[in-house]
Every structure is written in C-alpha cells, then in structure tokens.
Amino acid sequence: MASGCTPPRAARLLLRVLLGARTGEIVVGDIDEEFFDTILPRHGPMAARRWYWHQTLASIRSVWRGTLSRRGRSHVRVADVCSTGSPRSGALKNSRVPMASMILGFRYSWRSIRRRPGFAATVIALVALGVGATTSVFSIVDGVVLRKLPYPSPNELVCFGNQVFPLPFVAPLNERTHSLTTVAAVSTELLELAGDPPPIHVHASYVTPGLFSTLGLSQVHGRLFLDEDFDGPARVAVVGHRLFQNRWGGDDAVIGRTVTVGGQQLTVVGVLPSGFQSPEAVVGGEVDVWIPYNRFYESPEDFSYALVSVVARLRDGVTREAAQLELNALSAELAAEYPAEYSHYEAHAEDHGSAFVIRSLHDATVGDVDTTLYMFLGAVGLLLLIACANVANMFLARVNERELEMALRSALGAGKLRIVSRLLTESVTLSLIGGALGVCLAHLGVFAFKMLNPGGIPRIQDVSLDWRVLSIATLVSLLTGVVFGILPALHAARVDLSEAMKCVASNSTSGRGRYLLRDATVTFEVALTLVLLSSAGLLFNSFIRLSNVDVGFDATDVTAVHLSVGHRFTEEENTRFTQQLLDRVSGIPGVDAVAAGVTLPFGVRGGGPCCWFRRVRNLDESRGYGHETVVTAVTPGFFQVLGSRVLQGRGFVETDNSSGEDAPIVLTASLARRLFGNENAVGRSFFMDEERRLVVGVVSDVRHWSLRTAQHPGVYIPFYGPIHTHQIHLAVKSDAALSLLAPQLRAAVWDVDPSLPVFEITPLEQLVRQSVAGLRLYSTLLIWFAIAAVVVAAGGVYGSMLYAVGRRRREMGIRLALGARNINVKAMIVRHALALAAIGVAFGLTGAITASRLLEGVVFDISPTDPMTLLAVTVLMIAVAVSAAYLPARKAAGADPTETLRAE
C-alpha cells in the first residue's frame, strides 16, 4: 500500500511557483527524500501526505516573512503530525535510524552524480590514477621488501655480508661458535643435466651438512642428505620441485634414477616440496639440483680456490650484535693459527668486506633494491597527493557553485553536521568508485612490471595483490574521500544565506578570502609536481650519461655464445675442445672471426669461476704488498674480435702459454699505470701471487661487469695452459642475422660434443643494453609519473583560473567597459597564475633538494642537486602554469562588455 503513495502534486507545484524553479527544486528534492526514505515506510500514506503539506506550508511561511534563515523554518516533527494530525501534539523520539540516514546519504550522492556526470567522471579518473599507481607500487614493495622470508623463524637467519667465503673456514665456524646453531655453505653453478635427452642447463648448488635444517626444511619426498653422503666424491643429489615437474613430469620413479650433472653420475634420492624457495641471498635464484660437498675442503690447511656463500641460524635469544662480537674474536684466533691461509683471504676481503661480518638474511636478500622501490613508492605517493589536491579543488569549486543551495538547506532546518555528512558521503562514494577502478589498474600495473622486470629484483615471484594490499587500497580510497572532501564540506557548512544571495545577485564573490583555499591547493600541486619532475629529470639525465659511457670495446656485429662445461673436461681436454670448437665456428659462412674467453664483457651467466682474484706486485715490492686484481683467460684474436684497443705491444698468439717462468701477460691500461707509472710496460716483469709474469701488451680499460662501475679484468692470460674453467664464452664476429647464425652455432657446438647444451646465444650489444635495463625502466616509469603529474597540475591551474574568470565575469565586463585593454585583462589573470606557480616552485625546489638525497646511490655521473636539471624543471613548470592560465585569460579578454553588463 505504501509503495504506491506519492507526494501531493499540488504541494510540489506550490513550492516551485513560490520559491522559484531552482530553489523550489532543491527544497522539493530534500522533502521528497525524507518522505520516501523515512516518513512513508514508518507511518503510512495518510500521515506522510499530511506531513508533506505541513513541510510545504512551513517553507512558504518562511519565504513570505522574508526570514528564510536557520530560525525561519521550524522543522515539523512527523511524530506530532502522525499521532494527532496537529504539529503541536505528541512526541516521537529518534524518528531517524542510522541505516536510513546512511541510505538517504547515498541516494543523495547518486542523484548529485547523475546531475553532473562530467564532474563525477573526472573525480573518479583522478582517484583511480592515484590509487592504481600507489597500489601497484605498494604491492611490489610488500612482496619484495616487507614480506617475511618463507622459513620458520626467519628473523634468526643470517648470512655473511660479503657473500663469498673460503670453504675451509666453515668447519671452525661450526665448531667454535656458540651464538650460531648451524652454519652451512652453498656454492651455485650453472651445469648441464644429461641422462635424459635433450641435455639442458640447470642451476646446481653444492652444499655442506646442515643447510636444509638451517632453513627449517623437514618434509621432503624421498630423503635429504645423510652424513655419509659428504664423504668422498658426490654420489647423490636432491632435485627441486620445478625440475621434478618440468623434466620428469612429476614421476615418482625419478627417485633412485641416475642422472649426469656437470659430468658427474649422481643418484636422485629426494625431491623438495613445491613450497620451498631457495634463499636468493646465498644462491642467487631458484636451484634445480642440490649436491653434497666433499669434506676434503673442511680443513683450513687445505685452503683452495673454493669460495662459498654462508647461511646460519642464531640461537634463541642471541642478537646479531652478540654473535658479531663472538665472530670478531674467532677471526683473530684464525688469523693467529693460520696466518698464511688467513692472509690470503684477508687480501681478497679488502675490496669485498670482512668475511666475519654477518647481516640479516632478509636484508641480504633485498639488498639495495629497497631504496629504489621506496623511492618509487614516494613518487606515486606524490602523484596521489597531486590528484587528490585536484579533487579537493574541484569540490571547492562545486561548493562555491552550490552556495545558495547549501544556504537554503541550512535555512530550511538542515544542521551543519547534516550538510557536512551529505557532502562527505558524496566525496567518499566517488573515491571508493575510483579506488575500485584503481585496483583494476593496479592488477595491470603489477602484471606489466613483472613482464618488464629488468632483472636484479629479488622475490619478484612473491608480488601479488593479496588481501593486505587490497585493504591498503580501500583505506587509501576512503582517506582520499574523507581528507580531501572535509575542507570543502566544512566550507559549505559555513555559508551565510544573505551573503550567498548577494553573490548570486551580483554574479561575483564577496572577496578574495574565499579563494585562498583553492589557490593553496594549486600551489600545493605545483610544488609536488616539481619534486616529481626533478627526480625524473635526474634519472633520465643519468640514463643518458650511462648509455653514452665508453665501454672500451666495440660490440657491433659481435654475438656471444655461452657454454657451461662444468666438470666434464680436464685441463688438456678443455684446451682441445676449445680449439676444435673455434675451428668449427670459424668455418661457418659469414663468420669473420671468432675467439673464446673464460668470460665476456657483460656476458657472465650463472655459476662457476669466470675469473680469478690475484695479488700483483712489482719485483722490488715485498711479499704481502701490491694490488688485488682480476685475472681472466682469453684465446688469440680475442682483442681483435671485440675491437679492444691495443695501446702497447701485442695481443696473444698461438704459441703463448699460461704456464712457466715469465709466462706472457696482457695488462689493462689502468693496472699498467699502477704498476709501472707512465713508463712503457712491455717487456717488464712482475709477480702475480708468487709467479713471475712478463708483460707483452697493454690494452684499453673495459667496463666488464656493468656500465656503472669502472671495474674490469686487470690481467689477461692465455687460454691454453694449466687452467680449469666451468664455462666458456665465444665471441663471434659476423654481420649475419641472428636467426640464421644461431642454428649454425648450435650445430657447430654439437658437432664437437653432442651432449653439451648451448645456454645462450645473444648479440653483445643486447647484453650491454640489458646492463642499463633497470635504470631505463625506473627512469621511464618516473617520467610517466611526472608526465601524469604535470597534466593533472596543469588541469588544476586551468580549472582554477577558468572558474575564477567565470565568477568574476561582471568585474571583467566593467573593466573592459571602462576602457581596460584586452591585454591588461589577460595579464591580470596570467599574473595571478604566475604568482601561484612561483610560490609552488619555491616550495617545490626545497622539497626536490631534500628528496635528492634518496637518489645519491641511483644516479650516475651527475649530482643529485644538479642545477641545470632543477632550472629546466622550474622553467617547464612555470611555462605549464602560464599556458594553462592563458586560455581562461583569453576567454575573459574576448568577452563583449556590453553583453556581459546587459546579462547582469
């Protein structure tokens, strides 16, 4: 019965006629909402219609008396009307329930949104942009930095800070430390897996006893290593779940099967569970095969080249600081007991940090990535603030447009709390809709980031939009609606009816004071945008400088072929295999030249020794002095294929051998200057460790590991001789297309050894580009954030100036009618925008200089406070603000003063 009842049409018509179309519509809408949502369901049709007429007559009386103020309309209580038919009798407390009030608020918001769909769409888009960017970056920070490691009691896990450690010193750590329960060592290599065609490369880790118990692994399919598995050469292996599924399809029959890993015959005794993750800080990534280490390396007297990563677990109640004190004492003991062995490692540790410094496994896993990710979280936070400031500016402008409506509502009995709650409901509704759309954008953002991952970001597989991230997104959306909707709402609640009527009558404002808040938000946007722009400019400038660094070689038309031979060859077999392979590749049509090395610039891929660290000193220097340097082995023609400049002497020839007294050596220019000053180094001898070497040539320095660091192999030795390597890199000079060259290179390798998998065939230029892929991605993302911020800020300036021009239309008409020139009107508006931009730039420069401290470890060859970058972004920001203000200024100056005044 109640559902078919409608308000009296006569009462509605009377309100519209007596109050005017606009005001009458507002009052009718207000009374209708209360009629349908509260009065009709609770008291029935007859009482509700009587209540409606009482509301109508009370409003008309207030208009006739000319006192349409907060006291002019007595809000008739429905209890009085419904109980006796008279507004003066009866009482009914709490006629409104909270749920009904909430529903009424959302209906009001929906009606307001339908009236101004363009306004609502803009607000939703701005909130979606800010929330989407913030949520996507926060999900990455959460997965990489904030989330705990997937091990029991992860806070107790530590590793040694320099990440490489001499294996013979692991046993004393286990025996003599009381603060650590277990100490385990890991050494990861890239080896070939044979036994089931086709051969593939796998990441294999050699481990000491106690690794899996240290990590808290107990459940396994099959078994883990037993104590006797570590006696003598490796005989068994445990495989990871990924290899178990991909290689053998999850067949349980693999347990007990013999496989060939790196030339070793191993029996599979266990399969790790699917949820187990290898500790990236000590193995560098997901491990496919785990192999027990031989105990031969456990004695410090048997010190060898074996360098490993170490992970340990603190005893209950022991802090890292206490454990560090014990390790410092143990370091002194080992230095006294094994001076020769310890001094050898101590020399190596000078550039890599002490082996006895421990750090949290979590911190070691995250590394320096957290600084970059936090920087991006701050950047998207700035973008969110800029978008929200624009939203607040839009709400302020809309509140100014609705001053009369708010004044009428207040005069008709609506209290300040009701007006504020209605406007807040509207802003929160729009923010939540924008937040929901932002979460969808965040899904796309996380997916894109994983696809564009430049490498070097640990735990990227753990990044997802889980319930925690979604909770943060919801909270950010809610706070956006509340924080940036409260000021406009409070401003609307303070509107005075008489002032509002005067402003409407004059189509102007009562003064500049009411625009102070809107101008402040514009200034706020400009300041934040400049901070974001300066950071993006510094990163982009750094990327350009890094891309133009002289690498010391020519990667044009050079293809890198990476082979991992593991333990399959002896030293003589390694020499014979390499020579046969070079002969076979050189015969491929289109190949101009080919050479081999233990490593290539930017071509290091997974595991095994790719170079050696040695101590070099002049003949007249005492033992123990000199310089730590890097040694790598190359074949004749290596420098010619890479285009390295031979500055003195010659490169290697076929007769050169790496063994014997005064074996030939080629130095890099920087090491030659360090050893011999500016004298000619060719023909000079020096000691490398305790072996005498003869310099036959000097070549240009090479940025071998990355464009950012100048570190390079200081010594080149001949590839042929008593050396042993687990990997071989070919440098093939050819202008043939990779799609045609790659199959022929694989065929050449398999002609020499059919069981050897080819790990990678990549243009060397691509490897160089990949070395700056991270900085390229970060600078690109930050530039896009900055562009979005500039567009939003420009829109804020434009909207603010456009609204100001509209509100001051009568003033502009009077100025033009009194003889003001168009250019004067334009200058007045542009000057106002320029003043706001200048204040924003001043604050923004202060913030940019403060934020530049976060970029000190990221930028390259440029100061974080580079004055040219700050000047460029300052000029750009001012130009954007002036351009955004010019269009409203042009519109105001082009208005016809006669038409403007006639309309008034």
C-alpha positions, 0 to 999 in steps of 0.5 A: 500500500505504501509503495504506491503513495506519492507526494501531493502534486499540488504541494510540489507545484506550490513550492516551485511557483513560490520559491522559484524553479531552482530553489523550489527544486532543491527544497522539493528534492530534500522533502521528497527524500525524507518522505520516501526514505523515512516518513512513508515506510514508518507511518503510512500514506495518510500521515506522510501526505499530511506531513508533506503539506505541513513541510510545504506550508512551513517553507512558504511561511518562511519565504513570505516573512522574508526570514528564510534563515536557520530560525525561519523554518521550524522543522515539523516533527512527523511524530506530532503530525502522525499521532494527532494530525496537529504539529503541536501534539505528541512526541516521537523520539529518534524518528531517524535510524542510522541505516536510513540516514546512511541510505538517504546519504547515498541516494543523495550522492547518486542523484548529485552524480547523475546531475553532473556526470562530467564532474563525477567522471573526472573525480573518479579518473583522478582517484583511480590514477592515484590509487592504481599507481600507489597500489601497484607500487605498494604491492611490489614493495610488500612482496619484495621488501616487507614480506617475511622470508618463507622459513620458520623463524626467519628473523634468526637467519643470517648470512655473511655480508660479503657473500663469498667465503673460503670453504675451509673456514666453515668447519671452525665456524661450526665448531667454535661458535656458540651464538650460531646453531648451524652454519652451512655453505652453498656454492651455485653453478650453472651445469648441464643435466644429461641422462635424459635427452635433450641435455639442458642447463640447470642451476646446481648448488653444492652444499655442506651438512646442515643447510636444509635444517638451517632453513627449517626444511623437514618434509621432503619426498624421498630423503635429504642428505645423510652424513655419509653422503659428504664423504668422498666424491658426490654420489647423490643429489636432491632435485627441486620441485620445478625440475621434478615437474618440468623434466620428469613430469612429476614421476615418482620413479625419478627417485633412485634414477641416475642422472649426469650433472656437470659430468658427474653420475649422481643418484636422485634420492629426494625431491623438495616440496613445491613450497620451498624457495631457495634463499636468493641471498646465498644462491642467487635464484631458484636451484634445480639440483642440490649436491653434497660437498666433499669434506676434503675442503673442511680443513683450513690447511687445505685452503683452495680456490673454493669460495662459498656463500654462508647461511646460519641460524642464531640461537634463541635469544642471541642478537646479531650484535652478540654473535658479531662480537663472538665472530670478531674474536674467532677471526683473530684466533684464525688469523693467529693459527693460520696466518698464511691461509688467513692472509690470503683471504684477508687480501681478497676481503679488502675490496669485498668486506670482512668475511666475519661480518654477518647481516640479516638474511632478509636484508641480504636478500633485498639488498639495495633494491629497497631504496629504489622501490621506496623511492618509487613508492614516494613518487606515486605517493606524490602523484596521489597527493597531486590528484587528490589536491585536484579533487579537493579543488574541484569540490571547492569549486562545486561548493562555491557553485552550490552556495545558495543551495547549501544556504537554503538547506541550512535555512530550511532546518538542515544542521551543519553536521547534516550538510557536512555528512551529505557532502562527505558521503558524496566525496567518499562514494566517488573515491571508493568508485575510483579506488575500485577502478584503481585496483583494476589498474593496479592488477595491470600495473603489477602484471606489466612490471613483472613482464618488464622486470629488468632483472636484479629484483629479488622475490619478484615471484612473491608480488601479488595483490593479496588481501593486505594490499587490497585493504591498503587500497580501500583505506587509501580510497576512503582517506582520499574521500574523507581528507580531501572532501572535509575542507570543502564540506566544512566550507559549505557548512559555513555559508551565510544565506544573505551573503550567498544571495548577494553573490548570486545577485551580483554574479561575483564573490564577496572577496578574495578570502574565499579563494585562498583555499583553492589557490593553496591547493594549486600551489600545493600541486605545483610544488609536488609536481616539481619534486616529481619532475626533478627526480625524473629529470635526474634519472633520465639525465643519468640514463643518458650519461650511462648509455653514452659511457665508453665501454672500451670495446666495440660490440657491433656485429659481435654475438656471444655464445655461452657454454657451461662445461662444468666438470666434464673436461680436464685441463688438456681436454678443455684446451682441445675442445676449445680449439676444435670448437673455434675451428668449427665456428670459424668455418661457418659462412659469414663468420669473420672471426671468432675467439673464446674467453673464460668470460665476456664483457657483460656476458657472465651467466650463472655459476662457476669461476669466470675469473680469478682474484690475484695479488700483483706486485712489482719485483722490488715490492715485498711479499704481502704488498701490491694490488688485488686484481682480476685475472681472466683467460682469453684465446688469440684474436680475442682483442681483435674480435671485440675491437679492444684497443691495443695501446702497447705491444701485442695481443696473444698468439698461438704459441703463448702459454699460461704456464712457466717462468715469465709466462706472457701477460696482457695488462689493462691500461689502468693496472699498467699505470699502477704498476709501472707509472707512465713508463712503457710496460712491455717487456717488464716483469712482475709477480702475480701471487708468487709467479713471475709474469712478463708483460707483452701488451697493454690494452684499453680499460673495459667496463666488464661487469656493468656500465656503472662501475669502472671495474674490469679484468686487470690481467689477461692470460692465455687460454691454453695452459694449466687452467680449469674453467666451468664455462666458456664464452665465444665471441663471434664476429659476423654481420649475419642475422641472428636467426640464421647464425644461431642454428649454425652455432648450435650445430657447430657446438654439437658437432664437437660434443653432442651432449653439451647444451648451448645456454645462450646465444645473444648479440653483445650489444643486447647484453650491454643494453640489458646492463642499463635495463633497470635504470631505463625502466625506473627512469621511464616509469618516473617520467610517466609519473611526472608526465601524469603529474604535470597534466593533472597540475596543469588541469588544476591551474586551468580549472582554477583560473577558468572558474575564477574568470567565470565568477568574476565575469561582471568585474571583467565586463566593467573593466573592459567597459571602462576602457581596460585593454584586452591585454591588461585583462589577460595579464591580470589573470596570467599574473595571478597564475604566475604568482601561484606557480612561483610560490609552488616552485619555491616550495617545490625546489626545497622539497626536490633538494631534500628528496635528492638525497634518496637518489645519491646511490641511483644516479650516475655521473651527475649530482643529485642537486644538479642545477641545470636539471632543477632550472629546466624543471622550474622553467617547464613548470612555470611555462605549464602554469602560464599556458594553462592560465592563458586560455581562461585569460583569453576567454575573459579578454574576448568577452563583449562588455556590453553583453556581459553588463546587459546579462547582469 
